[in-house]
Amino acid sequence: MAPGGEEPLYGEELGAGALVGRWVVERVHYRGPVSTLYRARDSHSGAAAALKVLHSQSAATVTALRRFRREAATLQRLSHPNVVGVLGFGELPDGRPFIAMEWLEGRDLAAELAARGPLSPDEALEVVEQVGAALRAAHGAGVVHRDLKAQNVVRVSGRGEALHVKLVDFGVAKGLTPDAPGASTLTHTGVALGTPLSMAPEQIRGEPPDARTDLYALGVLLFQLVTGRPPFQGTTRHEVEEQHLHAPPPRPGEHAPVPAALDAVVLRCLAKQREDRYPDVDALLEELRGAVRGGHALARAGHAVALYAEARLKGAPAAAALERLDALLERASVAARGAGLDVRVEGSGCILAVAALPEDAAGARAVRARVLAAALELVEETARPGPVELAVTLHMDRLPAREVPGGLLHLPSWVTESTGPGLVATGAVLEGLHAGFVTEPTAGEGRSRVTGLR
């Protein structure tokens, strides 16, 4: 037994009580293909720590050993509030290297999205601002991360509702300048390192990375934050890589209610040629702030009414049907603006428009009545037999609209595909207005179909 009752190291996997430097192992947190991450505590202060220990077979490989040591040097150099902090590093008696890092109590963004669904544009901006700050520090130190993805960004708990995140895992980071950490010949041109779901085309081709390589991955992350899914998916690594290399990137607006300007930011990040992307993090963030906060920004308090119009195709998408779909959406946009709503999203098959409500009850009721009447006129005017149907749903909720159940921009909480064409309104919109409109209950709880004026 070691002093203090701590067990000595033994075996490939460290047991509880094993002493690593000044840190005492508590348990295995994650077993990776190259290293194992342990939760530990400082034997002096009792503070929690994360111990990353290289596997013995990896330690016997010169490339893996150098990459691991380079990660420690990179993290130690990058002291930043949005980068996981290094507490120390060294080697075990058997020669395996370890890195001791701050313990981040929380979950990565992949787990966060799986648990709660996509983020609102405001929340996504909040996250990307912090990740961008971490990348700015890395690029300023001459380091490109090369493996930015949702799993490598951790939301730190214990900070209330604030989305505070830290960038982790610089295991495949590469120096951009000869004197930067990892600027050795460890990784040669022709070797692709990174994660297929986030890899830039030049990474897949094995070309030298630069800061714009990380900006491509940041675009992938932004797409995933607001839609809950990566832009390119496939059943094999090769299939995903082929899409990154050749397939036109999709717009987030095809899958989520985001401003068209945010679509433009993502598409520029995902440009196939790095010369067509943003030149640096600051240029990207400046345009993203304008996309999210610019134009007719919604009030940060009070309530708003939202109109969601979706043109649904029946059968094969013939040319005439597609023309009809576009015409319906254009008419819906005109009707929404005429009723005083701000069109926030114009997707390939839908629009989302929002209007802030006055604080006084009478004024708010008048706006709801005006929007209801305009929506009813829209569906009556466009209703006709054919391959395209227009379904309109109205809802009211409090701002700011966060992506939580019942939130104004959380469409699954108030829009359903089973209601069919026509106009459906939630109880919040219809409150106090039943005397002026003909309604009938729908299968959806708290929703009614509006069929006419009284």
N, C-alpha and C positions, 0 to 999 in steps of 0.2 A: 504493500500500500504506500502511496505517495503521501507526503506531509498533508495534514488536514483531512485525511480519510479519502482522498481522491484516487481512483483506480488508475493504474498505468495504461498506456495505449496497448491495444492488442488487436490482431486481426485486420482484415481489409476494412471492415466497418467499425467505427468507433462506438463504444458503448457508453451509456450514461455514467458520468463521473470521470471520463477520460480527460486528462489535462493537456490542453494544447496551448502552449505559451502561457498566458495568464488567464485563459478562458477554460471553463469547465463545460463539457458537453452535457446537454440535457436530453436531447432526442434527435432522431433523424427527421428533417423537415421535407426533404425532396431528394430522390435518387435520380441523378441524371446519367447520360451515357458516358460522360467524361469525368464528372465530379459529383460529390455528394454535398448537400447543404444541410448543416445542422443548426439547431437552436442551441445556444450556449449562454453562459453568464460569466461576467467578469468576476474572477475570484476575489478581487479587492473591493470593487464597488457594488457588485451584485447586479449591475446593469445587463440587460439582455443584449445578445449579439448574434450575428449570423456568421457561421464558420463555413467557408467553402473549401473543401479538401479534394485535391486531385486524386483520382483512382491510381492504384499502383501501376496498372498496365499502361495508363496514359502517361504517368510520370516517366516510364521507360522510353517514351517516344519523344525525341528531341523537339519536334514541332509543337506537340501539345504542351510540353513543359515550358517552352519559350512563350507560347501564347498565354498560358496561365500567368506567368511572371509579368508579362507585358500588361495584362489586365490590372494587376495590382499596382504597377507603376502608373498606369493611366488614371485609375481611380484616385490614387493618392495626389496626383497632379491636379485633378479636376475637383477642387473644393467648391461646391455650389449647392444652394438650398434644394435644387431639384435633381441632384445626382446623389445616389446612395453614398454615404460616407465610409471611408476606410479607417478602421481602428488600428490595424497592424497587419503584418504578414511575416511569414517565416517558413520553416520546414519542420516536419516531424522527425523523430529519431531515425525512421526508416527512409528518409529522403523525400517523402511526399510534401509538396508545398501546400500552404494554406493561406487564405485571406480572411481576416476578421473584419466584418462590416457592421454598421449599425443595423439593429433589428427593426424592420419595418412592419408595424402592426397594421395589417390591412389586407387587401386582395388586389391582384392585378386587374387591369382594365378588361381583359377577356372574361374573367370571372364576374366582374362588375356588370358588364353588358349582358352576360347570360342570366344574371340574377334580376336585373331591373329593366332591361330593354335599352333601346337607343337613348342617347342624350339629346337634349334640345340644342339648337344652334348656339345659344348663349353658354350652355354648359360645355359644349365641345370647344368653343373659343377659350373658355377658362382653362381647359386641359391643354390645348395646343399652345397657349401662351406659355405655360410652364415647361412643357416638353421642348418648345422652341428656345426658351431661355437656356435649358440644359444643353441643347445642341449648339447654341451660340457660343457657350463656354467651351465646349469640346472643339468646335471648329476654330475658335480663337486660339486654342492650345495646339492646333495642328492635328486634331484627331477626328476621324469620321467613324461613327458608331457601327454602321453597316448591318445592324440587326435590330433596328427599331421596329417594334411590333407591340400589340396590345398586351401580350404576356410579359413584356419587359418594361412596362410602365405600371407602377404600384400606386394605388390610391391609399394614402396614409390615413388611418383611423384616428379618432380622438380629437378631431378639429371641427366638431359640429357638422353643419351641412356643407361647409366649404369643400370644394374638390381640390385637395392638395395632393399632388402626385410627385413621384420621384422616378427617374430613369435608372434602370439597373442593367446588369449584364453587358459589360464591355469586352466580353471574351473574344469577339472577332473584330474589335476596333483596329483601325489601321492608321498609321501616321500619314499626314498629308505633306509633311516637310521632313528633310533628312534628320533633323534633331528632335523630332517628336517621338513620344513613346510608341514603339512598335513600327518604327520606320526602317526596320531591317529588311533583309531579303526573305523573311519568314513566309510571306504570302506573295506568290509570283503571279504575274499576268497569266491568265489562262486557268486560274483556280477560282471557282465560284464559292463564296462563303456567305451565309445568311439564311433567311427563311423564305421558301418559295412564295408564300402568300404576300410577302412584302418586298421582294427583291426587285431592284431596278433592272431594266434591260441590260445596262452595261455590266452589272454584277453577273447576270446569267451568262453573258458572253465572256466573262473572265477578264474584263478590262479593268484598269486601275480606277478605284473609286475617288470621288471628291465630295465636297459638301453637298452638291446637288443630288448625290446618291441618297443621302439621308432625307432630303426634301421630298424625293419620290416616296420613300417609306412614310414620311409624315403625311403625305396626301392619302396614302392607303389607310393610315390610322384615322385621319379625319373622316374619310368615307365610312369607315367601320363604326366610328363613334355616333354618327347621326343616323345610320341605317341599321346597325346591329349585325352587319355582315361585311366581309371583305369584297372588294370590287371584282376580283377574279377568283373563281373556285373551280375545282376539278377533282376527279377521282385519283389522279396520279400526279406526281411532281412534274413530269414532262408536260402534262396537259396545262397545268397552271403556268409553267414557264413559257409555253407557247403563247398563252394569252397576254402575259406581260410583254412579250416581244412583238406581237403582231396585232392583237385584238384592240379595237377602239375602246377606251375606258368608258364605262357607264357613268351616267350622272347620278349623284345622290338623290336628286329630285325625282327620279324614277321609282324610288323605294321609300322616300320619307318626305314630310312637309318641310322643306328647307327653301330659303330664298334662292332665286336663280343665280344671284351673284356668288353664292357659296358654291354652286355647281361649277362656275367658271374658275374659282380658286382651285378646286380639286382637280379639274381637268388639266389645268396648267401644271400642277404638281406631277400629274401622271403622264406628262408628255414623254413619248418614246425617246426623243433626243434630249439629252440633258441641257443643251443650249437653249431649248424652248421652255425650260422651267424657270422658276424664280432664281435670281442670282445668289440670294442668300436668305437666311431666316427672317431678317427684318423686313425685307420686301414682301415676303409671303404673309407675315403677320399683319402688316399694314393693310393689305388688300382684304385679308380675312376679317379684320375689325370693321372695315367699311361694309363688307358683305353682310355681316351679322347686325351691326348697329346702325348702319347708314340708312338713308331713305326715310320713310315714314315709320320711325321706330314706335313700337307699342309702349303705352304707359307702363310704368313699373308697379302700379297699384291699381285697385279697382277691378272691374269686370269688363269682359268683352264678349261679343257674339261672333261666332265663326260660321262660315258657309263652306261646305265641302261639296263640290260637284264632280261626279265621276261619269265619264262616258264609257259604257260597257258594250263591247262587241258581241254579237251572237253569230256563231258560225265562223267561217273562214274570213280572214281580213282582206276582202276584195278592195280594189282601188276606190270604188264608189263609197264603200263603207268607211274607209279611212278618211276620205274627204268629208263625209258627214260627221265623223267623230271630231275632226278639227273644227268644223263649223259650229258644232254644239259647244265645244269648249270656248271658242271665241265669243259666242253669244253669252255664255255663262260669265265670262270675264267682264263683258260690257254691262250685264245686268248687275253684277256685284259692285262694280265701280259706281254705277248709277244710283245704287242704294246707299252709297257712302262707305263702302268697305274698301280696305286696302288689300289688293291681291298679293299675297305673300309667296305663293308657290304656283308655278305653272308647269305641271308635269306633262308627260307624253299622253296621259289619259285622264288627267284630273286637274282641278285648281283648288286652292285653299285661300279664302279671303277672310279678313278679320276687321272688326270695327270696335274700338274702345267705347264703352258705355258711359254716359254722364253719371255723376255720383248721385244725383237726385233720382228717386224712384220713378217719378212721372216721366222725366226725360229718358231714362233707360227703357221704360216700357214703350215709349214712342219710337225709339230706335228699333227695338225688337219687332214692333208691329210693322215698321217700314220694310225691314229686311224680310220678314215673313211674306208680306204682300209681293215684294219683288221676286222672291224665290217661287212663289205660287204662280205668278205671271210667267216666269221663265219656263217652268215645267209644262204649263198649259200651252204655251206658244210652241214649244219644241216637241210636244207629244204627237207622235204619228207612227203607224206601223212601219217596221223596217229592221235592218240588221244592227242598228245602234240604239241603245237606250240611255237616257240621262237620269241618273239618280242623284238627288240633292238632299243633304242632311244639314240641319242647323243645330248648333249647341251654344251654350253660354257657360262661362266659368270665370274664375278669378285669375288675374294676372299677378306676378309673372307666370307664364305658362311653362311649367317644368314637365319633363317627361315622367310623370307619375300617374298611377291610375286615376282617371277623372280629370287629368290636366287638359287644358284647352287644345294643345298641340299633340296630345297623345291620342291619335285617331282611333286605335282599337278600342278605347274605352267608350266611344260614342258613335262610331261608324261601323255598320255591319253590311255584308254583301247579300244577306238573305232578305233584305227588305224590298228588293226589286226597284223598278223605275218609279219616278214621282218624287214627292216631297215628304220627308220625315223630319220631325222636330222633337227635341228632347223636352222633358217637362220644364226644365229651367227656362227655355225660350218661350214656351206657351203659357207660363204662369201669368194669370190675370188677363189673358187674351182669348180664352176659349169662346167668349161671347161673340167675337168678331170673325171666327174662322170655323169651318166645318172640319171636324177631325174624327178619326176612328183609331182605336188602339191597334198596335202591331204586336208581333210576337216578341219584339225586343222590349225588355222591361224599362218602363219610364219613357218610352217613345210613342209618338202618335203620328199617323199619316194625315197630312193636311190636304184636303181635296177641294176646298173652295172657300169663298167668302160668304158670310151670313148677310 
